[in-house]
Amino acid sequence: MTIMIRLLSLLTLSAVTAALVPQTRAETGVATTPSQSTTSADYIRFEGEAGDGETDRLQTAVTRFQKEDLIVDLVAVVHLAEQDYFEGINGLLSDYDVVLYEMVGGEFDPERAAQALQSDPSAGGLESLQGIQQVAKSLLGLSFQLEAIDYAPDNFVHADLTLEEFTSLSATRDESFANLMARASELSEQGGLAGIPTDETAMNELIAVIMNSLMTGDSNGLKRAIAPILSESESLIAEFEGEDGSVIVSERNRVVMEKLAVVLAEGHKKVAVFYGAGHMPDLETRLLALDYTKSSEAWLDAWTIAEGATTPAPGTAPDIGQLMQLIMDLQPQLEQLMESFDSAP
């Protein structure tokens, strides 16, 4: 059972990268409601389960904060989603004076983005996580943010760490991919990793659903298994953050707030912060501390999951060889996880 927990820990961390891991170099499916709380932070959710022909949905939030004549919207995003979702966000972001966006390493560069799309899952570090995203993109039948979002508009302003800053801070804090996986594994075995079952029967059922979906090319089945885990990414990230914060969230959010102060001082009145959903609870806390008021939220459909299995398009269902290659690609990360966990005090 311990091995299964660790395997699911790797799955969970990989899923969370779709909502969190830094990007490197008229809205569809939107439900708008007034905010019911000024303290509760919720920027990603799973609406299910399907039944009687209904559709499950993985959704992200656009939450508005106001102070006098200033508007700051936190536009949460998952980096793997349906094309319609990204097209809706492109239209949404065109309405702001400034869009502060994430991109570790500097401003969006098409050439570097193309390199990120060719990342190797076995390479380690950021490239490994980007490689996992590419594998997930193929298996889930989704689009990738770097390919679908238009970063060219003049209102887009980079608000993230340079690669040198990210690397230096990660080394200082000893934040490696292996350490993150070890922490996920530790939380799993303690029963503290949201979305991962601790009951052996439930765990076997989840693994069976995932493997069957992979073997048959049922992307809807795979999405339905992963989406509830992904929807818990905020609580998982809070566990990782701890009291001292982290480079991947709190240090980068510090840069966002510094850049926000600059663009507001320049006279801009309506600003969007366009970042992974896992960043938003901390950014909300920072805005509320500056006397902003949380006023409204809208929910965007990132994944829509129809009831029943997906019929894979010809040539898209993974075969045994592809699955074996995927396992081989992820093997170095799994070995790091096992070694880090076993050597932990």
N, C-alpha and C positions, 0 to 999 in steps of 0.2 A: 504493500500500500504506500510505503514511503516513496518508492520510485515513481508511482503514479502521481503522487502529490507534486513531486519535483517536475515531472513532465508537464503537468498542468500549470505549474508556476511559470515555466518557460512560455507556455501558450498565453497565459495571462499577461506577462510582461510584454510579449510580442503584440498582443491585442492593444495594450495600453499605448504602445508606440504610435498606433494609428490616431490617438487623440492627443498625444503629448510630445513625442520625440521631436526635437527641433528640425525645422526644414533647413536645408543648405542650398548654399547658392545654387419690378413687379415680380415677386418671389413665388416659387413653386412649393406647394405643401407647407404653407405658413399658417400657424394658429396664434393669434395675438390675444393676450389677457393682461389685465392690470396686475401689478405685482401684489402678492398677498403678504409679503414679509420684507422687512428691511434688513434682516439678519441672515436668513436662510440662503445659502448659495447652492444653486442647482443649475448646471449648464449642459448636462448631457443626461438623457433618460431613454429607457426602453419602454415602449407602450405595446404590451402584448397581454395575453397570447391570442393568436389567431383562432377564429372559430366561426362557423356559419358564413364562410366566405370573406371574413374580415381580413385586414392586412396589419401585420405587426410593423412597428416603426422604431427606428433608432433616430433620435432627434437631438439637435443642439439648439442652444438659446441665443437670442440677441436681447441683451438686457440694457435698459436705458438708465443712466444716472444724470441728474441735473443739479446745478447750483447757479442760482440767479439766471443769467442768460446763456450759460454754458451747458452743452450737451456732450456727454461721453458715453458711447455705446460699446459694451463689451460683446464683440461678435465672435462667439465660440465656433470652433471648427474641428472636424475630424479630417485627417489627411487622406483617408480612403473613403470615398463616397460615390453616390450616383452622379452622373454627368449633370442631370437637371439641378441637383443641389448646388453644384459649383456655379452653374450658369445663373441661378438665382442670386447667389452671393455676389457674383460679378456685377449684376444690376444693382443690388443693394448698396455696395460700396461706392458706386459712382455718385451717390447723393451726399457724400461727406466732404467737408473742407479738407480734411487730412485723414488718411488711413495709416495707422502705425502697425507695421507688420513684422512678423518674426522671420529671421533668416540668420542662423549662426554663421559667421564668416563674412558678412557684409551684404551689400545690396544685391537684389536678385540679378543673376547673370545667366542668360540662356545657356551658355556653354557649360558652366559649372552645374546647372540644373540637369543638363543632358548627362553629365558624368554621374550625378547622383542617381539617375534612373538606371544606371548600369552597375550599381553597387553590388558587391559580393557579400552574401549573408555570412560567409565564414571568415571575413576579413578582420572582424573585431571593431570595437568602438562605434562611432557614428556611422561609418560605412556599413558595418554589420547590420545595424538597426534599419538603415535605409534599404539594405538588401532584403531584409525580412519583409518590409513594407511592399517591395516589388513582388515577392513571392505571394504575399497575401492578396495583392491586387489581382493577380492572375487567378488564384483559387476562388476568390469571392466574386469575380466578375465586376469589379468596381473601377472607377477612375482615380487617378492620383492628383493631389492638389497642385504639384509643381507643373503638371501638364495642363490642368484645367482652369487655373486662376490666371487672370490677366494682370500682371504686375507692372505693365507699362504706363498706366495713367499717371499724370503729374501729381495727383493728390496722394500717391503712395510714398510713405516715408519710412525708411528702415529704422527699426527700434529693437536692436538685439546686440548680443556680445559679438566681438570679433572672434575669429577662430583662435587667435593667440590668447585672448582673455579667457575664452571657454576652456582651453587646454590647461592654462595655468591654474585657474580656479579649481578645475576638476582634480588636478594633481595635488593641490594644497589640501583639498577636502577628502582626497582618496576616494573619489567617486568614479568607479569604473563600471562597465557593463556587467562584469563578473560579480562585483559587489552588490549591484542592484538585483541581480538574479538570486544571489545568496540570501538577500533580505526577503525577496518574494518567497523563496522556499521556506525560510524560517517562519514567516508569517503564516504560510499555508499549514505547516505542521502544528502551529499553535492555534489553528482555526481562525486566524484573524485576517485572512485574505478574502475580501468580498468577492462573491461570485464563484469561488472554488468550493465544491462540496467536501465535507469532511467524512461523511458517511460513505462506506465502501461501496454499497449498492448504488447510491446516486452517482458516485464517481465512475463506476463501471458503465453506467448508462450514458453518462456524458461522453466518455471516451468512445463508446460504441457509436453514438450519433455522429461524432466528429469523423471517425474513421470511415463509417458508411458513406457519409456525405462526400468525403474526399475520393473514395473509391468509385462512386457513381457519378461524380461531377455535379452533385446537387448543391449548388451555391446557396439556395435558399435555406436548406437544412443546416449548412455550415454557418450562415449568417445568424440563424435563429439560435444556434448553440453559443456563438461568440458574443452576440449583441448584449445579452444580460451581463456578461463579464465586463465588457467595455463600458457599459453604463455605470459601473461601479468604480470607474477610474479615479473619480475625485476622492473617494474615501481611501483608495489605495495610495494615491499620491500623498494624501495627508499623513498616512503611516510612514511613507518614505521620508517626508520632509522633517518630521520631528521638531524639536524646539529650535534647532540651529539652522533650519532651512536647507536648501540645496542649490547647487549651481543650475540644475536643469529647470528649476522653477523660480525660487526666490531671488537669485542673483539676476536672472534675466528679467524678472518683473521689476526689479530695481531700475534697470535700464529703461524699461517702458515708462515708468513714472517720471524719470528724469527727462525723457524726450517729450512726454506729455506736457510737462511744465514749460518746456521751450516753445512748443507750437502754440500753446495757449497765450504765452507772453507775446508771441508774434501777432496776436489778434484773431486767431481762428476760434470759431464758436461751436463748431459741430465736428467732433472727432470720433473715429472708430478705432478701437483696439482689436486687431484681427489676429488672434492667437489660438493655439490649441486649447480645447475645453479644460484641460487639467490646470491651466494657469489662472482661470477666471475666479475661483473662490478667493485666492490670495489677492488678486487685483481688486476684487470687490471690497475686501477688508481695507485695503489702502485708500480707495476712493471714499468709503464711508468715514474713515478717519480724517479726511479733508473736508468733511461736512457736505459731501454730495448726498442727494436723496435718490434712492432707488424707486423708479416710478412705473416702469412697465417692462414686459418681456414678450417676445415672439418666439415660437418654436418652429424650426426648419426640419423637414424630413431629409435626413442624410441617407438612410437606408429604408426602403419599403420592401417588406417581405410578405409576399402573397402566400396564402394557405396552400399547402401541397408542395411536392417536389418540383424543382426546376428541371426542365428538359434542356440538357446542355446542347449548345450549338455544335455542329460537326467539327471535330478536331479540338474541342475546348476541354473535354473531360480529361483529367489527369490519368495517365496509365500507371501501371506498377513501376515502370522505369522512372517516371517523373517523381513519383512519391519517394522512391528509394534515393533519388538525387537530392530531394528536399531534406530527407533525414540526414544524408551525408553532409549537406551544406550547414545544417544546424548542429551537427555533432560537436564541433569545437566549443560552441556556446554551452551545450549541455555538459560537456566535460568540465568547463570552467565553473559552471554552477555546482556540480558535484564536489569538485575540489575545494571551492570557496566555502561551501557549507560544511564539509567534513573538517576543514581546518579552523572553522570559527570557534572561539572560546565558548 
